[in-house]
Amino acid sequence: MASTAEVQAMTDAIALAQQALCPPGPNPRVGCVILAPDGSQVSSGAHEGAGTPHAEVVALQAAGAAARGATAVVTLEPCSHTGRTGPCTEALLDAGVSRVVFAVCDPNPQAAGGAEALRAAGVDVEAGVLEAQAQQLNAGWGVAVSRGWPFVTLKIAASLDGKIAARDGTSRWITGEEAREEVHALRAQSGAVLVGIGTVLADDPVLTDRRPGASYQPIPVVVGRREVPAKSQLAAREPLQLRTHDLREALRELFAHGVTTVLVEGGPTIATQLLRDGLVDQVIWYIAPTVIGGGLPAVGDLGITTIAEVERFDVTSVTRVGADIRVDMAPPAKGIKGGGN
Ligand SMILES: [Zn+2]
């Protein structure tokens, strides 16, 4: 059982991971606290993103000789593969740590096995301490690395009747300033922002976080065979262009580029295809209190011919954002559907 000091250290390690600069990308947010045998905190560290040392290494370096016989409390199972920074299991063993307490098992098939390696070397290991809280640090990342393609969030901003543009194609500012501001924050939490080439040609989007002080920008991604016009605003940002109509393939390619979370911002062709192929993990739907009538629907034909074929989402939250309404939804958990109560 984890001691009170260890549970407190895990709370601190989670907070450290939350505060770290670690941008959304190939690496998860991780925090680590080193405890002396008497339960006092010796040092701590957090991971700041790909190419920088892992949290355990940061904390061990700060602890120096005091790590011998100490307990390492870490939010994620220490890695055992040799990446750019070397496996943390080795660093923990070299430092002479005698006990390791971690929250979440590593979902990455290439990096898992850290707990086993530590136990085999005689270290006392305890898993699952504050697991649910620590899981929240890297929810999308965990899903992505366990299956090999990014966590997909589909964002739609539409009128009450589900239209994203009027008949003449004008679509700017359907939702209000507050909702648009929120979308900038969503971009800041995503490894990539994805649109179809049709949206680039129609709307000429920039897809950046334009809030003051924004230091990180997601990778812009364009799907489709047509060329991104040299004069478009996006061309200057050198988007990653995936010349395919197979979105499953496009997502796997994104993952190979280190993208674990992707925000899909349009348009209807991409939204329709993602929904039809069951590739959406989360829907964030902004509803503007307006009716457009005729016009461009947010989603096209899904091949549904009768109401029984409709897939319902689970609503996870409903909030007012300025004059608009935001509904967060997730597809019903796969495997549970139709399985008893
Ligand atoms: Zn590591």
Boltz pocket constraint, residues with backbone or C-beta under 6 A from the ligand:
constraints:
  - pocket:
      binder: B
      contacts: [[A, 54], [A, 55], [A, 56], [A, 78], [A, 79], [A, 86], [A, 87], [A, 88], [A, 89]]
      max_distance: 6.0
